[in-house]
Amino acid sequence: MAFHFRVVPPSPGPPRLLGVPDDRDHDSLVMVSCDALGETDAEFHVHGFGQSPWPVDVAYDLSTFVEQLPNLEQNVRAGRPSAVAFYGQGIERRLTFEPLGLVVSVRCASRVPWTPVPDIEIMERRRLVDLLVGVRGAFARSLLIVAPDIAALRPFSEWWWEADRGGV
Protein backbone atom coordinates (compact mmCIF):
# COMPACT_ATOMS: atom_id res chain seq x y z
CA MET A 1 0.00 0.00 0.00
CA ALA A 2 1.23 3.51 -0.84
CA PHE A 3 2.19 5.90 1.94
CA HIS A 4 -0.93 7.16 3.67
CA PHE A 5 -2.01 8.43 7.09
CA ARG A 6 -5.28 9.49 8.68
CA VAL A 7 -7.08 10.10 11.96
CA VAL A 8 -10.46 8.58 12.76
CA PRO A 9 -12.30 10.74 15.34
CA PRO A 10 -13.80 9.04 18.39
CA SER A 11 -17.44 8.10 18.72
CA PRO A 12 -19.56 10.92 20.14
CA GLY A 13 -19.82 10.96 23.89
CA PRO A 14 -19.96 13.37 26.78
CA PRO A 15 -17.24 16.01 26.41
CA ARG A 16 -14.51 16.15 29.01
CA LEU A 17 -13.12 19.34 30.39
CA LEU A 18 -9.42 18.54 30.55
CA GLY A 19 -8.32 21.92 31.73
CA VAL A 20 -6.02 24.03 29.65
CA PRO A 21 -2.34 23.92 30.67
CA ASP A 22 -1.16 27.29 31.98
CA ASP A 23 1.49 27.76 29.31
CA ARG A 24 -0.93 26.96 26.44
CA ASP A 25 2.07 25.75 24.49
CA HIS A 26 1.12 23.91 21.27
CA ASP A 27 3.02 20.75 22.23
CA SER A 28 1.54 20.65 25.74
CA LEU A 29 -1.99 21.08 24.40
CA VAL A 30 -1.43 18.30 21.86
CA MET A 31 -0.02 15.93 24.50
CA VAL A 32 -2.93 16.50 26.91
CA SER A 33 -5.40 16.09 24.06
CA CYS A 34 -3.85 12.89 22.72
CA ASP A 35 -3.80 11.38 26.21
CA ALA A 36 -7.56 11.96 26.37
CA LEU A 37 -8.10 10.70 22.81
CA GLY A 38 -6.08 7.60 23.66
CA GLU A 39 -8.82 6.68 26.14
CA THR A 40 -11.45 6.69 23.39
CA ASP A 41 -12.00 4.67 20.23
CA ALA A 42 -10.18 7.31 18.12
CA GLU A 43 -7.66 5.82 15.70
CA PHE A 44 -4.43 6.90 14.00
CA HIS A 45 -3.44 4.99 10.89
CA VAL A 46 -0.17 5.10 8.98
CA HIS A 47 0.57 2.82 6.02
CA GLY A 48 3.42 2.55 3.56
CA PHE A 49 6.99 1.56 2.91
CA GLY A 50 6.02 -2.10 2.92
CA GLN A 51 4.12 -2.13 6.21
CA SER A 52 0.37 -1.82 6.52
CA PRO A 53 -0.60 -0.73 9.09
CA TRP A 54 2.25 0.73 11.11
CA PRO A 55 2.17 -0.08 14.84
CA VAL A 56 1.18 3.43 15.95
CA ASP A 57 -1.14 4.59 18.70
CA VAL A 58 -3.16 7.71 19.44
CA ALA A 59 -1.76 8.72 22.83
CA TYR A 60 1.91 8.87 21.87
CA ASP A 61 2.44 8.54 18.12
CA LEU A 62 -0.40 10.83 17.07
CA SER A 63 0.83 13.34 19.62
CA THR A 64 4.35 13.42 18.16
CA PHE A 65 2.94 13.66 14.63
CA VAL A 66 0.52 16.53 15.42
CA GLU A 67 3.26 18.40 17.30
CA GLN A 68 5.28 18.43 14.06
CA LEU A 69 2.28 18.92 11.73
CA PRO A 70 2.23 22.75 11.43
CA ASN A 71 5.89 22.90 10.42
CA LEU A 72 5.53 19.96 8.02
CA GLU A 73 2.46 21.43 6.33
CA GLN A 74 4.06 24.87 6.03
CA ASN A 75 7.19 23.39 4.42
CA VAL A 76 5.31 21.09 2.05
CA ARG A 77 3.08 23.96 0.88
CA ALA A 78 6.16 26.16 0.33
CA GLY A 79 8.06 23.42 -1.52
CA ARG A 80 10.76 23.19 1.15
CA PRO A 81 12.33 19.99 2.53
CA SER A 82 11.00 18.79 5.86
CA ALA A 83 11.10 15.82 8.22
CA VAL A 84 8.91 14.09 10.78
CA ALA A 85 10.11 11.66 13.42
CA PHE A 86 8.14 8.85 15.05
CA TYR A 87 9.86 8.33 18.41
CA GLY A 88 7.73 5.61 19.96
CA GLN A 89 9.46 2.48 21.13
CA GLY A 90 9.25 -0.13 18.39
CA ILE A 91 8.32 2.34 15.64
CA GLU A 92 11.35 4.70 15.67
CA ARG A 93 11.25 6.03 12.12
CA ARG A 94 12.09 9.27 10.41
CA LEU A 95 10.30 10.48 7.31
CA THR A 96 12.01 13.07 5.14
CA PHE A 97 10.06 15.02 2.55
CA GLU A 98 11.96 16.35 -0.45
CA PRO A 99 10.03 18.49 -2.95
CA LEU A 100 10.51 17.65 -6.63
CA GLY A 101 8.26 20.10 -8.43
CA LEU A 102 4.67 18.85 -8.29
CA VAL A 103 5.66 15.70 -6.40
CA VAL A 104 7.37 14.97 -3.10
CA SER A 105 9.87 12.22 -2.45
CA VAL A 106 9.15 10.70 0.96
CA ARG A 107 12.01 8.66 2.43
CA CYS A 108 11.58 6.39 5.43
CA ALA A 109 14.56 5.56 7.62
CA SER A 110 14.20 3.05 10.45
CA ARG A 111 16.18 2.95 13.70
CA VAL A 112 14.89 -0.52 14.57
CA PRO A 113 15.42 -3.88 12.85
CA TRP A 114 12.42 -3.30 10.55
CA THR A 115 13.48 -2.25 7.03
CA PRO A 116 11.25 -0.13 4.79
CA VAL A 117 10.73 -1.68 1.36
CA PRO A 118 10.73 0.49 -0.62
CA ASP A 119 12.45 3.19 1.42
CA ILE A 120 11.27 5.98 -0.93
CA GLU A 121 7.74 6.69 -2.11
CA ILE A 122 6.74 9.48 -4.48
CA MET A 123 3.45 11.29 -4.08
CA GLU A 124 1.83 14.34 -5.57
CA ARG A 125 2.42 17.38 -3.41
CA ARG A 126 -1.29 18.32 -3.58
CA ARG A 127 -2.20 14.83 -2.31
CA LEU A 128 0.24 15.19 0.60
CA VAL A 129 -1.21 18.59 1.52
CA ASP A 130 -4.71 17.06 1.39
CA LEU A 131 -3.60 14.29 3.79
CA LEU A 132 -2.07 16.82 6.18
CA VAL A 133 -5.17 19.02 6.11
CA GLY A 134 -7.30 15.91 6.64
CA VAL A 135 -5.30 14.90 9.72
CA ARG A 136 -5.47 18.32 11.32
CA GLY A 137 -9.18 18.59 10.56
CA ALA A 138 -9.95 15.15 12.01
CA PHE A 139 -7.77 15.93 15.03
CA ALA A 140 -9.63 19.20 15.64
CA ARG A 141 -13.03 17.49 15.23
CA SER A 142 -11.83 14.88 17.74
CA LEU A 143 -11.07 17.66 20.21
CA LEU A 144 -14.59 18.99 19.84
CA ILE A 145 -15.79 15.60 21.08
CA VAL A 146 -13.37 14.98 23.94
CA ALA A 147 -11.93 18.36 24.89
CA PRO A 148 -14.02 21.33 23.76
CA ASP A 149 -12.07 23.65 26.07
CA ILE A 150 -8.89 22.90 24.12
CA ALA A 151 -10.69 22.77 20.74
CA ALA A 152 -11.68 26.41 21.29
CA LEU A 153 -8.01 27.50 21.33
CA ARG A 154 -5.88 28.44 18.34
CA PRO A 155 -4.74 26.76 16.17
CA PHE A 156 -7.29 23.97 16.79
CA SER A 157 -10.32 26.25 16.46
CA GLU A 158 -9.00 27.35 13.06
CA TRP A 159 -8.36 23.74 12.05
CA TRP A 160 -11.94 22.59 12.68
CA TRP A 161 -13.34 25.79 11.21
CA GLU A 162 -11.34 25.20 8.00
CA ALA A 163 -12.22 21.48 7.97
CA ASP A 164 -15.92 22.30 8.19
CA ARG A 165 -15.54 24.58 5.18
CA GLY A 166 -13.73 22.07 2.96
CA GLY A 167 -10.11 22.79 3.79
CA VAL A 168 -7.78 25.56 2.78
C-alpha positions as CSV (number, residue, x, y, z in Angstrom):
1,M,0.0,0.0,0.0
2,A,1.2,3.5,-0.8
3,F,2.2,5.9,1.9
4,H,-0.9,7.2,3.7
5,F,-2.0,8.4,7.1
6,R,-5.3,9.5,8.7
7,V,-7.1,10.1,12.0
8,V,-10.5,8.6,12.8
9,P,-12.3,10.7,15.3
10,P,-13.8,9.0,18.4
11,S,-17.4,8.1,18.7
12,P,-19.6,10.9,20.1
13,G,-19.8,11.0,23.9
14,P,-20.0,13.4,26.8
15,P,-17.2,16.0,26.4
16,R,-14.5,16.1,29.0
17,L,-13.1,19.3,30.4
18,L,-9.4,18.5,30.6
19,G,-8.3,21.9,31.7
20,V,-6.0,24.0,29.6
21,P,-2.3,23.9,30.7
22,D,-1.2,27.3,32.0
23,D,1.5,27.8,29.3
24,R,-0.9,27.0,26.4
25,D,2.1,25.8,24.5
26,H,1.1,23.9,21.3
27,D,3.0,20.7,22.2
28,S,1.5,20.7,25.7
29,L,-2.0,21.1,24.4
30,V,-1.4,18.3,21.9
31,M,0.0,15.9,24.5
32,V,-2.9,16.5,26.9
33,S,-5.4,16.1,24.1
34,C,-3.9,12.9,22.7
35,D,-3.8,11.4,26.2
36,A,-7.6,12.0,26.4
37,L,-8.1,10.7,22.8
38,G,-6.1,7.6,23.7
39,E,-8.8,6.7,26.1
40,T,-11.4,6.7,23.4
41,D,-12.0,4.7,20.2
42,A,-10.2,7.3,18.1
43,E,-7.7,5.8,15.7
44,F,-4.4,6.9,14.0
45,H,-3.4,5.0,10.9
46,V,-0.2,5.1,9.0
47,H,0.6,2.8,6.0
48,G,3.4,2.6,3.6
49,F,7.0,1.6,2.9
50,G,6.0,-2.1,2.9
51,Q,4.1,-2.1,6.2
52,S,0.4,-1.8,6.5
53,P,-0.6,-0.7,9.1
54,W,2.3,0.7,11.1
55,P,2.2,-0.1,14.8
56,V,1.2,3.4,15.9
57,D,-1.1,4.6,18.7
58,V,-3.2,7.7,19.4
59,A,-1.8,8.7,22.8
60,Y,1.9,8.9,21.9
61,D,2.4,8.5,18.1
62,L,-0.4,10.8,17.1
63,S,0.8,13.3,19.6
64,T,4.4,13.4,18.2
65,F,2.9,13.7,14.6
66,V,0.5,16.5,15.4
67,E,3.3,18.4,17.3
68,Q,5.3,18.4,14.1
69,L,2.3,18.9,11.7
70,P,2.2,22.8,11.4
71,N,5.9,22.9,10.4
72,L,5.5,20.0,8.0
73,E,2.5,21.4,6.3
74,Q,4.1,24.9,6.0
75,N,7.2,23.4,4.4
76,V,5.3,21.1,2.0
77,R,3.1,24.0,0.9
78,A,6.2,26.2,0.3
79,G,8.1,23.4,-1.5
80,R,10.8,23.2,1.1
81,P,12.3,20.0,2.5
82,S,11.0,18.8,5.9
83,A,11.1,15.8,8.2
84,V,8.9,14.1,10.8
85,A,10.1,11.7,13.4
86,F,8.1,8.9,15.1
87,Y,9.9,8.3,18.4
88,G,7.7,5.6,20.0
89,Q,9.5,2.5,21.1
90,G,9.2,-0.1,18.4
91,I,8.3,2.3,15.6
92,E,11.3,4.7,15.7
93,R,11.3,6.0,12.1
94,R,12.1,9.3,10.4
95,L,10.3,10.5,7.3
96,T,12.0,13.1,5.1
97,F,10.1,15.0,2.5
98,E,12.0,16.4,-0.5
99,P,10.0,18.5,-3.0
100,L,10.5,17.7,-6.6
101,G,8.3,20.1,-8.4
102,L,4.7,18.9,-8.3
103,V,5.7,15.7,-6.4
104,V,7.4,15.0,-3.1
105,S,9.9,12.2,-2.4
106,V,9.1,10.7,1.0
107,R,12.0,8.7,2.4
108,C,11.6,6.4,5.4
109,A,14.6,5.6,7.6
110,S,14.2,3.1,10.4
111,R,16.2,2.9,13.7
112,V,14.9,-0.5,14.6
113,P,15.4,-3.9,12.9
114,W,12.4,-3.3,10.5
115,T,13.5,-2.2,7.0
116,P,11.2,-0.1,4.8
117,V,10.7,-1.7,1.4
118,P,10.7,0.5,-0.6
119,D,12.4,3.2,1.4
120,I,11.3,6.0,-0.9
121,E,7.7,6.7,-2.1
122,I,6.7,9.5,-4.5
123,M,3.4,11.3,-4.1
124,E,1.8,14.3,-5.6
125,R,2.4,17.4,-3.4
126,R,-1.3,18.3,-3.6
127,R,-2.2,14.8,-2.3
128,L,0.2,15.2,0.6
129,V,-1.2,18.6,1.5
130,D,-4.7,17.1,1.4
131,L,-3.6,14.3,3.8
132,L,-2.1,16.8,6.2
133,V,-5.2,19.0,6.1
134,G,-7.3,15.9,6.6
135,V,-5.3,14.9,9.7
136,R,-5.5,18.3,11.3
137,G,-9.2,18.6,10.6
138,A,-10.0,15.1,12.0
139,F,-7.8,15.9,15.0
140,A,-9.6,19.2,15.6
141,R,-13.0,17.5,15.2
142,S,-11.8,14.9,17.7
143,L,-11.1,17.7,20.2
144,L,-14.6,19.0,19.8
145,I,-15.8,15.6,21.1
146,V,-13.4,15.0,23.9
147,A,-11.9,18.4,24.9
148,P,-14.0,21.3,23.8
149,D,-12.1,23.7,26.1
150,I,-8.9,22.9,24.1
151,A,-10.7,22.8,20.7
152,A,-11.7,26.4,21.3
153,L,-8.0,27.5,21.3
154,R,-5.9,28.4,18.3
155,P,-4.7,26.8,16.2
156,F,-7.3,24.0,16.8
157,S,-10.3,26.2,16.5
158,E,-9.0,27.4,13.1
159,W,-8.4,23.7,12.1
160,W,-11.9,22.6,12.7
161,W,-13.3,25.8,11.2
162,E,-11.3,25.2,8.0
163,A,-12.2,21.5,8.0
164,D,-15.9,22.3,8.2
165,R,-15.5,24.6,5.2
166,G,-13.7,22.1,3.0
167,G,-10.1,22.8,3.8
168,V,-7.8,25.6,2.8
